[in-house]
Amino acid sequence: MKLTNVNLDRLKFIAALSMTGSFSRAAEILNLTPSAVNQGLTTLEAQLGMKLFIRRGKTIVPTAACNKIQSLYQPFATELESILEAESSSQKNISGRLKVFIPTLVGPLLLAKPFLKFLEKFPQVSLSLDNGPASQALDEVYKNNFDLGICGLQILIKQNKWCFSRKLTHLTMGLYCSPDFFVKNKKLILAKKFESLLFMTGVNSQYMLDWYFKDILKCKFKSPSRFSMYDMSFTVQAIAKGFGIGLLAEELVKKEIDQGQIINIGTKPLIHPLFFIYHKDKKLSLLEQTFIEEVSFHFDH
């Protein structure tokens, strides 16, 4: 009889019956009925081609062959149970390395707090972050350079059938300046005449820059002649200190800026969404799923 023809799961009947010497008590341990245990033992004996227990009324006595099998099976079962318990416990503790691509536009500031909270909650996780133009996130995730990407260009996301997106948050973009700057340039600002004013934005890729000017600045305002591009962090600081007008996310202002330092000059030119993107056909790991849920939860509340 080959071992491949034996249902190894029924070897647990041997341990339970040897320990209890009774079908009824073995059934309690195995969470089965006594008849099911009896039938299982009969089938196992038939598969092995040998008697394992001698039935004496309501009690059963193991044979010499049964004792030999039990001496091999019991250490194996104990070690296997220990491994399974340790592995199960390990899987409950989220751990590992997660590579995430974030957009330069808002990523470093807006995502800093939820990312930090995630790392505090899951200390065994390490995040590997890189940032760049939002459109680059799609390429990086497609090439498997990153596990997840965050992108704000919904049109581009829809054009790429290989990826799946999940909304993270919506950013209401507005024009901001400091109170002092507003007082000094009140008439020009209210008239939306920005030609002689310094206009700043954290948009630092040509693709995004063209998009903003085409759909926002060129349509609603006269294009500012004194335009400067900075990263988002510098733009926030510069506006708060009174250096010109900037295009910023309202959510970013609420989270990061002292309300006494900066004011919205009354224009909300764009609803800018942020999405998680990842492979449609790639099964997300528990770490990736947890990351998405935790960060999304931060913005939902």
C-alpha positions in Angstrom: 0.0 0.0 0.0 1.4 3.4 -1.1 1.2 6.3 1.2 -0.3 8.4 -1.6 -3.4 6.2 -1.4 -3.9 6.9 2.3 -6.0 9.8 3.6 -3.4 11.3 6.0 -6.1 13.5 7.7 -7.5 10.3 9.3 -4.2 9.7 11.2 -5.6 12.1 13.8 -8.1 9.4 14.6 -5.2 7.2 15.8 -4.0 9.9 18.2 -7.4 10.6 19.6 -8.4 6.9 20.0 -5.0 6.0 21.6 -5.3 8.8 24.1 -8.9 8.1 25.1 -9.5 4.4 24.4 -13.1 5.2 23.5 -15.0 6.2 20.3 -17.3 8.6 22.2 -14.5 10.5 24.0 -12.4 10.5 20.8 -15.4 11.9 19.0 -15.6 14.8 21.5 -11.9 15.7 20.8 -12.3 15.5 17.0 -15.7 17.3 17.1 -17.3 14.4 15.3 -20.0 11.8 16.0 -18.8 8.4 17.4 -20.2 6.7 14.3 -18.1 9.0 12.0 -15.0 8.2 14.0 -15.7 4.5 13.8 -16.3 4.7 10.0 -13.2 6.8 9.6 -11.1 4.3 11.5 -12.5 1.4 9.4 -11.6 3.2 6.2 -8.1 4.0 7.4 -7.5 0.4 8.4 -8.7 -0.7 4.9 -6.4 1.8 3.2 -3.4 0.7 5.3 -4.2 -2.9 5.0 -3.8 -3.6 8.8 -5.6 -3.6 12.0 -5.0 -0.6 14.2 -7.2 -1.2 17.2 -8.7 -4.3 18.8 -12.3 -3.7 19.8 -13.2 -5.1 23.2 -16.8 -4.1 24.0 -16.9 -0.3 24.5 -13.1 0.0 24.8 -10.4 -0.3 22.1 -6.8 -1.3 22.4 -4.1 -0.2 20.0 -2.1 -2.8 18.1 1.7 -2.9 17.9 1.5 -1.4 14.4 -0.7 1.3 15.7 1.8 2.2 18.4 4.6 2.5 15.8 2.5 4.8 13.6 1.5 6.8 16.7 5.2 7.2 17.7 5.9 8.8 14.3 2.7 10.8 13.9 2.5 12.5 17.3 5.8 14.5 17.1 4.9 15.4 13.5 1.4 16.6 14.5 2.8 18.6 17.4 5.5 20.3 15.3 3.0 21.0 12.5 0.5 22.6 14.9 3.3 24.8 16.3 4.3 25.9 12.8 0.7 26.7 11.8 0.1 28.6 15.0 3.2 30.7 14.6 2.5 31.4 10.9 -1.1 32.4 11.7 0.1 34.8 14.4 2.7 36.2 12.0 0.1 36.9 9.3 -2.0 38.9 11.8 0.9 41.2 12.3 1.2 43.3 9.1 4.9 43.5 8.1 7.0 44.0 5.0 8.2 46.7 2.6 5.8 48.7 0.5 6.9 50.9 -2.4 4.6 53.8 -3.1 4.9 56.5 -5.8 3.3 59.8 -4.8 2.7 63.0 -6.9 5.0 66.0 -6.3 2.0 68.3 -6.4 0.5 67.4 -3.0 2.1 64.2 -2.0 4.9 65.2 0.4 2.7 67.5 2.5 -0.8 66.2 2.2 0.1 62.5 2.6 2.7 62.9 5.3 0.4 62.6 8.3 -1.6 59.6 7.2 1.5 57.8 6.1 3.1 58.5 9.5 0.1 57.3 11.3 0.1 54.1 9.3 3.8 53.5 10.2 3.1 54.2 13.8 0.2 51.7 13.8 2.2 49.0 11.9 5.9 49.3 13.2 7.0 46.3 11.3 6.2 48.0 7.9 8.7 50.1 6.0 7.6 52.5 3.3 9.8 53.2 0.2 8.5 56.4 -1.3 9.4 58.3 -4.4 7.6 61.3 -6.0 7.3 63.0 -9.4 4.8 64.1 -12.0 1.4 62.5 -11.4 1.4 61.0 -14.9 4.7 59.2 -14.1 2.9 57.2 -11.3 1.0 55.2 -14.0 4.3 54.2 -15.8 6.0 53.3 -12.5 3.2 51.0 -11.3 2.9 49.5 -14.8 6.6 48.6 -14.9 6.2 47.0 -11.4 8.7 49.5 -10.0 6.2 50.3 -7.3 3.4 48.4 -5.5 1.0 51.3 -5.5 0.8 54.7 -7.0 -1.1 57.8 -6.2 -2.3 59.9 -9.2 -4.6 62.8 -9.7 -5.2 62.5 -13.4 -8.5 60.6 -13.7 -8.6 60.9 -17.5 -5.2 59.2 -17.8 -6.2 56.5 -15.3 -9.3 55.7 -17.4 -7.2 55.4 -20.6 -5.1 52.7 -19.0 -7.1 49.5 -19.0 -4.5 47.5 -17.1 -4.9 49.5 -13.9 -7.6 49.9 -11.2 -8.1 53.1 -9.3 -9.7 53.8 -5.9 -10.5 57.3 -4.8 -8.4 58.6 -2.0 -9.6 62.1 -1.6 -10.8 65.2 -3.5 -8.7 68.3 -3.4 -10.5 71.6 -3.8 -7.9 73.9 -5.4 -8.1 77.6 -4.6 -6.0 80.8 -5.0 -4.4 81.8 -1.7 -2.3 84.7 -0.4 -1.4 86.2 2.9 -3.5 88.8 4.6 -0.8 91.4 4.1 -0.5 90.7 0.4 -4.2 90.9 0.0 -4.3 94.4 1.7 -1.5 95.7 -0.5 -3.0 94.3 -3.8 -6.7 94.2 -3.0 -7.9 96.0 -6.1 -5.9 93.9 -8.5 -6.8 90.7 -6.8 -10.5 91.4 -6.7 -10.4 92.3 -10.4 -8.4 89.1 -11.1 -5.6 91.1 -12.8 -2.6 89.1 -12.0 -0.3 90.4 -14.8 1.8 92.4 -12.4 1.6 90.0 -9.4 3.8 87.1 -8.6 1.8 83.9 -9.1 3.2 80.6 -7.7 2.2 77.0 -7.8 3.6 73.7 -6.7 2.9 72.2 -10.2 6.3 71.4 -11.5 5.8 69.2 -14.5 5.1 70.6 -18.0 2.2 68.3 -18.5 0.4 69.5 -15.3 1.4 73.1 -16.0 -0.2 73.1 -19.4 -3.3 71.4 -18.0 -3.7 74.1 -15.3 -3.1 77.0 -17.6 -5.4 75.6 -20.4 -8.3 74.8 -18.2 -7.9 77.3 -15.4 -5.7 80.3 -15.7 -6.1 81.0 -19.4 -9.9 80.6 -19.2 -10.7 82.4 -16.0 -7.8 84.8 -15.6 -5.3 86.7 -17.6 -2.2 84.6 -17.6 0.2 86.1 -15.1 3.3 87.5 -16.5 5.3 87.0 -13.4 4.9 83.3 -12.9 7.2 81.0 -10.8 7.1 77.3 -10.2 8.1 75.8 -6.9 7.6 72.6 -5.1 4.5 72.6 -2.9 6.4 72.9 0.4 8.1 76.1 -0.7 4.9 77.5 -2.2 3.1 77.1 1.1 5.8 78.8 3.1 6.2 81.6 0.6 2.5 82.4 0.4 2.2 82.4 4.2 5.0 84.9 4.4 3.4 87.2 1.8 5.2 86.4 -1.5 2.5 86.5 -4.1 -0.5 84.3 -4.9 -0.5 80.5 -5.2 -2.6 77.7 -6.3 -3.1 75.3 -3.4 -5.4 72.6 -2.2 -8.0 73.8 0.3 -7.5 70.6 2.3 -3.8 71.2 2.5 -4.3 74.7 3.7 -6.7 73.5 6.4 -4.3 70.8 7.6 -0.9 72.6 7.4 -1.4 76.4 7.5 -2.2 78.7 10.4 -5.5 80.3 9.4 -4.1 83.7 10.6 -1.3 83.5 8.0 -3.1 82.7 4.8 -6.5 83.5 3.3 -8.4 82.3 0.3 -9.0 85.1 -2.1 -12.3 83.7 -3.2 -11.7 81.4 -6.2 -11.9 77.6 -6.3 -10.8 76.9 -9.8 -10.5 73.1 -9.7 -11.6 69.9 -8.0 -8.5 67.8 -8.1 -9.0 64.2 -7.2 -6.4 61.8 -5.9 -6.6 58.1 -6.6 -4.7 55.0 -5.6 -3.7 53.0 -8.7 -2.6 49.4 -8.9 -2.7 46.5 -11.3 -6.1 45.2 -12.1 -5.0 41.6 -12.5 -2.5 41.6 -9.7 -3.8 40.2 -6.4 -3.2 42.8 -3.7 -1.3 41.5 -0.7 -2.6 42.0 2.8 0.0 44.7 3.4 -1.2 46.7 0.3 -4.9 46.3 1.2 -4.3 47.5 4.7 -2.3 50.5 3.5 -5.1 51.6 1.2 -7.8 51.1 3.9 -5.8 52.9 6.6 -4.9 55.9 4.4 -8.4 56.2 3.0 -9.8 56.1 6.5 -7.7 59.1 7.4 -9.2 61.2 4.7 -12.8 59.9 5.3 -12.6 61.1 8.9 
